[in-house]
Amino acid sequence: MIIGLDWDNTFTKDVDLWQSFVLQANAKEHQVYITTSRSDDIPIEFIPDGLKGIVYCNFIAKKQATEALGIKVDIWIDDDPQWITESF
C-alpha cells in the first residue's frame, strides 16, 4: 500500500505519533511518502526515518503531482483534504 502523508498541520501536529506510524507501515512493507503542497524551495524542517520519499507538490493538486511522478497513492492522510484534488 502507498500512503500519502501531509506534512504541515498533520505530521507536524504529533511528530512522535507519525514517526511511529511510518516505521510500523514500513515493517508491514507499505510505503509512506510525505506529500506537501510546498515547493522544494521551502523544504520541510527535517526528514523522518523510514520515508519512501518526499513529494513537493509546488502548490498543484497532490494527486496530480504524485501521479506525474508515477506514484499512485492508495490512502491519503491530510488535515485539509481539498488540496489532494485541488491546486492552490
N, C-alpha and C positions, 0 to 999 in steps of 0.2 A: 504494500500500500504506500502511496506517496501522499505526504501531508504537507500542506502549505500553512505555515505558522506566521502570523503577523508579528511585527516587532514592537512598534510604538503602541503603548497602552494595552498590549496583550502580553508578549514575553516580558516586557519591562515592568508590568504590574506585579509579577511574582517570579523573579528570576530563578529562585531555587526550585519552585514547582515545575516550571517549563524546562529547566535544565534536566531535572529528573525524568520528565516526560520524554525528552529527546533521547536520553540514554536507554530508557525502557523500550522505546519504539525501535531503536537500533538492535537491542537484544532480541527482538522478535522479527528482525530483518525488514523493518519498514524504513522508509527514507523520509527525513524531515528537512524541508527547505524553509529558511526564513524568506518570506515574501513581503517586501516592504515597498510602499509607494514611493519612498525616497529615490532620488537619483544617486548614482555612485559617487558624486562629488559631496554628498552628505552621508558619509559612511556610518554604519552602526558603531556603537561605542566599544564593543568587544565581540569576539566570536565565540559562541558557546561550543562546548565539546560535543562531538558526535554529529554535527550537521552534515547533510549531504552537500549543501551549498547555500548561498545567499543570492536571491534574485532582487536586484534593484530595478523596480518597475518603471522608474522615470516618469511617474505620475500618469501612466496609462493603466488601464484595467489590468488587474493582477492575472486574471485568466488569460487574457490576450498576451501579456508579457511572458508568462511561463510557457504557454503553448508555442510561442515564437522560438523558444529555446529547446523545444522538443520535450518539455516536461508536462505530463498530464496529471494534474493534481486530483486525487480521489477525494480527499477531505480537506476542507478549509477551516482554519480556526482564526477568527478575526473579530475584533471588538466593533468594527464598523464594516459589515459585510457588503455594503453597497459598492465599495472600491474593488471588489472581486470582479464585478462585471461592468463597472462604470469608470471612466477616466476622470481625472481632476479637471 
